[in-house]
Amino acid sequence: MAPSKRRYWYNPRREAILVNIEDQITNSKAYLVGGGIGSLAAAAFMIRDGGMPGENISILEAAPIMGGSLDGAGEPVGGYSMRGGRMLTADNYECTWDLYRSIPSLNNAGKTVFDETLDFNEEHKSNAMARLVDRQRAKVPVTSMGFSMQDRIELLKLSQAGEDTLAASRITDWLSPRFFKTEFWFMWSTTFAFQPWHSAVEFKRYLHRFMLEFSRIETLAGVKRTIYNQYDSLVLPLEKWLESQRVHLISDCRVTDFAHRTELGKFIVTAIHCLRQHKSEVIAVNDGDFVFFQNGSMTDASSVGSMMTSPKPLTKADSGGWTLWEKLAEGRPEFGNPAVFNNCIAQTCWESFTVTLQNPSFFDEMSQFSGNEAGTGGLVTFKDSNWMMSIVLAHQPHFLNQPANVQVFWGYALFPDRVGNFVPKPMADCNGAEILQELCGHLRFDLACLESANCIPCRMPYITSMFMPRLPGDRPLPVPSSSRNLAFISQFVEIPDDTVFTVEYSVRAAQMAVYQLLGIERDIPPVTPHDKSPRTKFEALIKAFK
Ligand SMILES: Cc1cc2nc3c(=O)[nH]c(=O)nc-3n(C[C@H](O)[C@H](O)[C@H](O)COP(=O)(O)OP(=O)(O)OC[C@H]3O[C@@H](n4cnc5c(N)ncnc54)[C@H](O)[C@@H]3O)c2cc1C
């Protein structure tokens, strides 16, 4: 795709002098701190839409591989592991698909990642038939949302309240305790990982952004999946494309500080201090260069266990992952307030687990029980489970290197601090074998069907940190007005109307930051106003009154 049309741009070296942007960008360098999907997307936008040569771009990532939260790796004997399994939609995710319409597939010659994903979803449509399972192991009828009239009125009130009114309130400030027992809450909260104490603003944003999903939440029919796990299907093709553009992908490199100067009230990064394979390095940032920073990560300080051990209870003190944002934001309110998001692990932690099987019994029993072949269902949530446990059996193989005789599934639990129903321990203290025992208890399956299973648990202390109640200003803008060459790309930036805890949010933040800093005139795909469509609103209303 040709770079978008642009002529002149503000020259950061000499105030008020216009220079030819083509020359400016060709000579500029860009440094991206963090190698999550946000930074990978930003690099692609700089090349595709800004005409920046790939070799001028460096991505500095603390971990040994790129992709951040979108991880996924392993092999049959040691077991596969991924922190998350993602649901996407084709009706939203505007910036994500705008990006992936330009990224070639690695496995389907002549197709883009966008094409191959949509084709795959045409072949494998979601139609969950066992969305909720109760304590008797019965599939709960879910065509009704289970609302009382009071629930409907309260939900309507919350969904119509302005963000200034909702402010830092919690969902529980708007909805009565009964609401949290409705089928709607069980399905909506486990689809999107909401807890009752989370931000009312975020909850409201989800109601609007995903209004189309409201009327089909019980079957998850609107959900789109990637062909494999998201590392193999989203990160790898993008990484390969960036490599082909000669972008420098630098792993094992933790950025510890930004040197800066202030000029005419503007914050200007002048150097990047980092630890590259434990050795200190300083990278000079020259006038005209750009710095993009991934401030905060939902998977920071995550740890994995094994069949024999529970994951270590790490915190930000162990990882140092939030330190740079904390340092930068100190005394600079326009750079946000990380403490709002990372100060209460008890409210932001949950655990996932990945199970590798060498024997089809579990998949066979699940397909008999749920009525769904792997890849056609969705989350199966054990709604009365103390841990609030859900599992998903994706289409197989779920990993590029997964042999045909191996199956992999993923699950998670919203309340790892609670004692299980079949294991007398909090999930947080359980190893993989105990998690499988709990799962089989809810399913009433014989443990023998998981005989050779390898379950790898993963604790994520900040997984829902983006959902913590916040006020305007707690998150920086992608390009704060006081910044000359520094932009923020993450789940912790302020974007009107869009919903955090999505790949889309990070990609949108990247596109906004890149277009603004580089002065690109191409339009950013807007957030689709499904909530303004009379038909969608009507269908949602019908559903709410069923
Ligand atoms: C369990 C789970 C389930 C999910 N489900 C869905 C879903 O269904 N649908 C959906 O759309 N999204 C889902 N998501 C969310 C989605 O995966 C994330 O929103 C997205 O991947 C975040 O990308 P990011 O690039 O903003 O940040 P991250 O992936 O967090 O990347 C940030 C990177 O920056 C690095 N970094 C930070 N500071 C420094 C530093 N100082 N120096 C060097 N490197 C640094 C970190 O190491 C990290 O790799 C899920 C996520 C998880 C974990």
The ligand as a Tripos MOL2 file, in Angstrom:
@<TRIPOS>MOLECULE
LIG
   53    58     1     0     0
SMALL
NO_CHARGES

@<TRIPOS>ATOM
      1 C1         -5.9740  -14.0630   29.3180 C.3       1 LIG1
      2 C2         -6.2500  -13.0140   28.2890 C.ar      1 LIG1
      3 C3         -7.4180  -13.0660   27.5610 C.ar      1 LIG1
      4 C4         -7.6870  -12.0660   26.6180 C.ar      1 LIG1
      5 N1         -8.8330  -12.1460   25.8580 N.ar      1 LIG1
      6 C5         -9.0220  -11.2420   24.8570 C.ar      1 LIG1
      7 C6        -10.1070  -11.3870   23.9650 C.ar      1 LIG1
      8 O1        -10.9070  -12.3050   24.0740 O.2       1 LIG1
      9 N2        -10.2390  -10.4760   22.9710 N.ar      1 LIG1
     10 C7         -9.3600   -9.4560   22.7910 C.ar      1 LIG1
     11 O2         -9.4860   -8.6700   21.8490 O.2       1 LIG1
     12 N3         -8.3240   -9.2830   23.6500 N.ar      1 LIG1
     13 C8         -8.1470  -10.1470   24.6660 C.ar      1 LIG1
     14 N4         -7.0900  -10.0000   25.5170 N.ar      1 LIG1
     15 C9         -6.3790   -8.7160   25.5180 C.3       1 LIG1
     16 C10        -5.2640   -8.5780   24.5160 C.3       1 LIG1
     17 O3         -4.4980   -9.7520   24.4560 O.3       1 LIG1
     18 C11        -4.4060   -7.4030   24.9990 C.3       1 LIG1
     19 O4         -5.2520   -6.2820   25.1230 O.3       1 LIG1
     20 C12        -3.2840   -7.0270   24.0570 C.3       1 LIG1
     21 O5         -2.5620   -8.1650   23.6790 O.3       1 LIG1
     22 C13        -2.3860   -6.0130   24.7580 C.3       1 LIG1
     23 O6         -1.3520   -5.6520   23.8850 O.3       1 LIG1
     24 P1         -0.3360   -4.4740   24.1950 P.3       1 LIG1
     25 O7          0.6180   -4.4530   23.0640 O.co2     1 LIG1
     26 O8         -1.0650   -3.2250   24.4890 O.co2     1 LIG1
     27 O9          0.3500   -4.8310   25.5570 O.3       1 LIG1
     28 P2          1.1730   -6.1270   26.0310 P.3       1 LIG1
     29 O10         0.7920   -7.3180   25.2400 O.co2     1 LIG1
     30 O11         0.9920   -6.1700   27.4850 O.co2     1 LIG1
     31 O12         2.6530   -5.7620   25.6630 O.3       1 LIG1
     32 C14         3.4100   -4.8330   26.3510 C.3       1 LIG1
     33 C15         4.8430   -5.2530   26.2080 C.3       1 LIG1
     34 O13         5.6760   -4.1950   26.6320 O.3       1 LIG1
     35 C16         6.7950   -4.7340   27.2840 C.3       1 LIG1
     36 N5          7.3540   -3.6780   28.1210 N.ar      1 LIG1
     37 C17         6.7060   -2.9250   29.0420 C.ar      1 LIG1
     38 N6          7.5600   -2.0690   29.6310 N.ar      1 LIG1
     39 C18         8.7630   -2.2790   29.0530 C.ar      1 LIG1
     40 C19        10.0530   -1.7000   29.2340 C.ar      1 LIG1
     41 N7         10.2480   -0.7520   30.1290 N.pl3     1 LIG1
     42 N8         11.0720   -2.1390   28.4680 N.ar      1 LIG1
     43 C20        10.8750   -3.0910   27.5150 C.ar      1 LIG1
     44 N9          9.6820   -3.7020   27.3370 N.ar      1 LIG1
     45 C21         8.6390   -3.2900   28.0780 C.ar      1 LIG1
     46 C22         6.2220   -5.9040   28.0620 C.3       1 LIG1
     47 O14         7.2160   -6.8550   28.3660 O.3       1 LIG1
     48 C23         5.1920   -6.4460   27.0860 C.3       1 LIG1
     49 O15         5.7150   -7.4700   26.2640 O.3       1 LIG1
     50 C24        -6.7900  -10.9980   26.4360 C.ar      1 LIG1
     51 C25        -5.6070  -10.9650   27.1700 C.ar      1 LIG1
     52 C26        -5.3200  -11.9730   28.0660 C.ar      1 LIG1
     53 C27        -4.0310  -11.9290   28.8070 C.3       1 LIG1
@<TRIPOS>BOND
     1     1     2 1
     2     2     3 ar
     3     2    52 ar
     4     3     4 ar
     5     4     5 ar
     6     4    50 ar
     7     5     6 ar
     8     6     7 ar
     9     6    13 1
    10     7     8 2
    11     7     9 ar
    12     9    10 ar
    13    10    11 2
    14    10    12 ar
    15    12    13 ar
    16    13    14 ar
    17    14    15 1
    18    14    50 ar
    19    15    16 1
    20    16    17 1
    21    16    18 1
    22    18    19 1
    23    18    20 1
    24    20    21 1
    25    20    22 1
    26    22    23 1
    27    23    24 1
    28    24    25 2
    29    24    26 1
    30    24    27 1
    31    27    28 1
    32    28    29 2
    33    28    30 1
    34    28    31 1
    35    31    32 1
    36    32    33 1
    37    33    34 1
    38    33    48 1
    39    34    35 1
    40    35    36 1
    41    35    46 1
    42    36    37 ar
    43    36    45 ar
    44    37    38 ar
    45    38    39 ar
    46    39    40 ar
    47    39    45 ar
    48    40    41 1
    49    40    42 ar
    50    42    43 ar
    51    43    44 ar
    52    44    45 ar
    53    46    47 1
    54    46    48 1
    55    48    49 1
    56    50    51 ar
    57    51    52 ar
    58    52    53 1
@<TRIPOS>SUBSTRUCTURE
     1 LIG1         1 GROUP 0 **** ****
